[in-house]
Amino acid sequence: MKIRSRKFEGRCARHKRYNPPVDGQGAIKGGCKRCDLLFEIWEASLKLNQLIRKFDPAHDDLERPPAPKPPAHDPRQLSLIGE
């Protein structure tokens, strides 16, 4: 199941500097619906991360599969000595 491969970069058109993780819900000006939605999206992402860690504590988001090792020599390179 693939869930967290999507990157979301949402901004409110009126309050471009509002950042939910930094500013929090108290910084929403005038009860702006879009800023409120951004805050809800951020809260939902935190909840999703908690649930995934509860399901599999060993899960690491940053872990990448190891890169394949290059061959000992480049197979395209001809040998001058011969084999």
C-alpha positions as CSV (number, residue, x, y, z in Angstrom):
1,M,0.0,0.0,0.0
2,K,1.5,3.4,-1.0
3,I,0.4,6.3,1.1
4,R,3.1,8.8,1.8
5,S,4.6,9.4,-1.6
6,R,2.6,12.6,-2.2
7,K,4.1,15.9,-1.3
8,F,1.7,18.7,-0.5
9,E,2.7,22.4,-0.8
10,G,-0.5,24.2,0.0
11,R,-0.8,27.9,0.8
12,C,-3.7,30.2,1.5
13,A,-4.2,32.8,-1.2
14,R,-4.9,35.6,1.3
15,H,-2.4,34.5,4.1
16,K,0.6,33.3,2.1
17,R,2.9,33.3,5.2
18,Y,0.7,31.1,7.3
19,N,2.6,27.9,8.2
20,P,0.6,25.5,10.4
21,P,3.5,23.7,12.1
22,V,5.2,27.0,13.1
23,D,2.2,29.3,13.6
24,G,-0.4,26.9,15.0
25,Q,-4.2,27.3,15.0
26,G,-4.1,30.5,17.0
27,A,-2.5,32.4,14.1
28,I,-5.4,31.9,11.8
29,K,-6.7,35.4,11.0
30,G,-10.4,36.1,10.8
31,G,-11.4,32.5,10.9
32,C,-10.1,31.9,7.4
33,K,-11.5,28.6,6.0
34,R,-8.4,27.8,3.8
35,C,-6.0,28.4,6.7
36,D,-8.2,26.2,8.9
37,L,-8.1,23.5,6.2
38,L,-4.3,23.7,6.0
39,F,-4.2,23.2,9.8
40,E,-6.5,20.2,9.6
41,I,-4.3,18.7,6.8
42,W,-1.2,19.1,8.9
43,E,-2.9,17.6,12.0
44,A,-4.1,14.6,9.9
45,S,-0.6,14.0,8.6
46,L,0.7,13.9,12.2
47,K,-2.0,11.4,13.1
48,L,-1.2,9.3,10.1
49,N,2.5,9.2,11.0
50,Q,1.6,8.2,14.6
51,L,-0.6,5.3,13.3
52,I,2.0,4.1,10.9
53,R,4.6,4.1,13.7
54,K,2.2,2.3,16.0
55,F,1.6,-0.4,13.3
56,D,5.3,-0.8,12.5
57,P,7.7,0.8,15.0
58,A,10.7,-0.2,12.9
59,H,9.5,1.7,9.9
60,D,11.9,4.4,8.7
61,D,10.7,6.9,6.1
62,L,14.2,8.0,5.2
63,E,15.5,4.5,4.6
64,R,16.4,4.0,1.0
65,P,17.2,0.6,-0.6
66,P,21.0,0.2,-1.0
67,A,22.3,1.3,-4.4
68,P,23.7,-1.5,-6.5
69,K,27.5,-1.8,-6.4
70,P,29.3,-1.0,-9.6
71,P,31.2,-3.9,-11.2
72,A,34.9,-4.3,-10.3
73,H,35.8,-3.1,-13.8
74,D,33.8,-1.5,-16.5
75,P,32.7,-4.3,-18.9
76,R,32.9,-1.9,-21.8
77,Q,36.6,-1.3,-21.2
78,L,38.9,-3.5,-23.3
79,S,41.9,-5.1,-21.7
80,L,45.3,-4.3,-23.2
81,I,46.9,-7.3,-21.6
82,G,44.3,-9.9,-22.5
83,E,42.7,-12.5,-20.4
